[in-house]
């Protein structure tokens, strides 16, 4: 298994370009199943999760062409409807294939995603919505089986504004008979990007980015072309890293408006942030002030940056309270941060971080995607030797060439293959 080695203590400076958003590209690729023909998707990041969805879609009969970050997606010959356990178990977002398959083929058989390191992660709201839309659903030997003639539009209130749940329902509703109203819908930019793509395919959708999305079903959709939005979580990771490492960094190809809550917190910690149309400049402070955060659905502080912000607060001056409200087990990085000398107390969904003058290099283990990024950030400031981050296959699921991007900014970081 590969590991990442970091000699911490070097300031970051220069420019870094953000890749396309994983969590937008995944539903957009799944949405190509709603039509027959060739769609073209630009700015698709090169990641293991993208490879996984391509592998499953290839089993369904989809053909892919690729040039750099542009994917040609040919859905002319989609005949199969099974997403197998072996692949779904490596990526929960495979559930995004459920809505498009039922809506277009009238059937789907998808391995039920299990929990993951950060929580139980149920999909009851996806299943309940599709069943209310008329899909006949049952669980057999670990697979969700769904069948429907033509789904029917309904009014749905989501108990929680689930991101992939909103996306699944929105995709299914595009080809349903009648109008679907999704109340308490997720407002994340990735949901909005999917809505733009679906609209370019001929779907009738309004309200994305608000908590009520209305979809008027149409008979068919046409192939389309789309440019995936930049990854706000990757941009936020660089923003926090630059603020931690006394950096002077320009983060290119991002949408600062997607990071308002994060920018506000990084500024409160003392960094100087310049917001421009499609780039951000960050200068790290000499002294980092402690700041409290609470994760919330968009536009609140994203759970996917909680671990990275915690690494930041580990070297702040004072105490910081970090509250996780989205996932019940998203503090697994805490015990690894403690190995670097961090002082953190956990009490339920709250972590109290007592900032230290220094973190000390040590071997640590990544436990999930965002925890990997958190440990790399901590390694960039840890002194006294090399920080080794093990199990970085988690990192490769969602960050494109992260260590190379940090190298370009002057960090002493490299990958050791084994
Ligand atoms: N929930 C339910 N029932 C459901 C669905 C969700 O109770 O049917 C609960 C979850 O247990 C959780 C909350 O709702 O407490 C929010 O979960 P959500 O469904 O929004 O998460 P998701 O759609 O599975 C996406 C991202 C995650 C990101 C979350 C929250 C993708 C592919 N994944 O997951 O990304 O953390 O939204 O913003 O879009 C990551 O990229 O590292 C990652 C985990």
Boltz pocket constraint, residues with backbone or C-beta under 6 A from the ligand:
constraints:
  - pocket:
      binder: B
      contacts: [[A, 22], [A, 23], [A, 26], [A, 93], [A, 119], [A, 120], [A, 121], [A, 122], [A, 123], [A, 124], [A, 125], [A, 126], [A, 160], [A, 161], [A, 162], [A, 163], [A, 164], [A, 165], [A, 186], [A, 190], [A, 303], [A, 304], [A, 325], [A, 326], [A, 327], [A, 328], [A, 369], [A, 370], [A, 398]]
      max_distance: 6.0
